[in-house]
Amino acid sequence: MSVDLGMPGVWAPKGAAQTSGHGAHPADPLRWGPTFPEAAAEALGDRQLRRNLARATSTIRGKRAAVVGEVTDWEELRDAGRAIKTRVMAELPELLLQLEEQVTARGGTVHWARDAAEANRIVADLVKATGETEVVKVKSMATQEIGLNEALAEEGIEAVETDLAELIVQLAGDMPSHILVPAIHRSRAEIREIFLARMDDVPRELSDAPAELAEAARLHLRRTFLRAKVAISGANFAVAETGTLAVVESEGNGRMCLTLPETLITVMGIEKLVPTWRDLEVFLQLLPRSSTGERMNPYTSMWTGVTKGDGPQAFHLVLLDNGRTRALADDVGRAALHCIRCSACLNVCPVYERVGGHAYGSVYPGPIGAILTPQLTGAAGHGDPGSSLPYASTLCGACYDVCPVKIDIPALLVDLRARQVDGDRRRILPGAWDVAMRGASWAMSSAKRFAPAARSARLGRLLARDGKIRSVPFPGSLWTRSRDLPAPPEETFRDWWSRTRGDGDEA
């Protein structure tokens, strides 16, 4: 039996093969699926998805606005966050070495991973060395980025997600669609059906009340927490000065994973550093308000190496590059590495609110994903992975207004678009877009050519209905299938000028 919950891709009960859709193992862990325009067109037709997204993002926006409004020095905090991140990017090699030194001095072991394959191999070998075949996981964007769960499964190791939303996504054979709320695209009714189909220990009379769903997940995970010997986490921050790692979360599952198992393995992107303990103070104020709309995170867990008799007795830190040093070398693009994964930009983006996270075909959706994914994958021109993402924006600027570290996302999107255009100019054979733009340039560069072209545009009135052109023949249909055109006026400006001035000269 399989159940279609109205999302791109189909999830199936445990034991059924996953052959297509978002449940399939992506060939590139950082990206999967069709281009953004193709996926967005499909997502726009899903009314339930749009309702789910509108309800959730509006709620988070309202909570964020309320708690941000309480802070009188919010803009100063944003400036401080940006300054700290700028320093980290400038001193990253030295800070990473300092972090390694401090972690090692306190009983931890540091591993360096150049890419996803190397990171997955390191983690799999560490787990196998313990003799365990099951691990519990704290919600982690870095492990999603490298496709760690799938890589461990190929080694016979089951990774159990313990964050409620991540658990929902995992049980459904789905992919996350939001940085903060991975299951934002699912309704309560859908979640209930997933639990009934994939959890053997939930009552058949389970309702879709949030409290009941959360309790069912809690009881389902309890036995796993108590028997787990190995945990895998990401890290929100790492303090180079002391070798301290920090994870912030709202459910307490992270605290269970970080304290109960005997072995803890943390996979962290190399950009997650802060230089000093005092710098951490800034981000512990910026992050919860920007992400969950809370004054502080309910659970802030910090650990420094290994403490005898307290918590995991073996700690491994895997420092992940996976395209980050390439982004760091880019004077403009490196700003994308400032991101602290708060997801505030997703919640205000009009594009994301209508198409959801899956349309971006990346573990990093929304405005930040539109700049971060091309940076990490090295997308430079049409046909490259992530090449359509810089165009997944209206450039309205709302993402910049809410970013807690003031990443100028619209400027980066424009820069990435310009690079693609420059790359296209080097092609030997022009594409349809090139031909159209060159034709427009030829017509508009001469008054004698532009005047008759403007008059001929009046023929478009034949296709207009109620003052709008909603459909034109191919290739113009590529434009009108997603937007309307205003009907051309009966008289061009040039004709009006000539008629009203009476001198016969065209403007």
Secondary structure, DSSP 8 states (H G I E B T S, - for coil): --B--SSSS-B--TTS---SGGGS--SBTTB-SS-HHHHHHHHTT-HHHHHHHHHHHHHHHHHHHHHHTT-TTHHHHHHHHHHHHHHHHHTHHHHHHHHHHHHHHTT-EEEEESSHHHHHHHHHHHHHHHT-SEEEE---HHHHHHTHHHHHHHTT-EEEE-SHHHHHHHHTT-----SS-TTTT--HHHHHHHHHHH-TTS-TT--S-HHHHHHHHHHHHHHHHHH--EEEE--SEEETTTTEEEEEESSSHHHHHHHSSSEEEEEEEGGGEESSHHHHHHHHHHHHHHHTS-SS-SEEEEEES-BTTBS-SEEEEEEE-TTHHHHHT-TTGGGGGG-----HHHHH-HHHHHH-SGGGTBSS-HHHHHHHHHHHHT--STTSTTTTGGGS----SHHHHH-TT---HHHHHHHHHHHHHHHHHT-SS--HHHHHHHHHHHHHT-HHHHHHHHHHGGGGGGG-BTTEE---STTTHHHHTT--EE---SS-HHHHHHHHH-S----
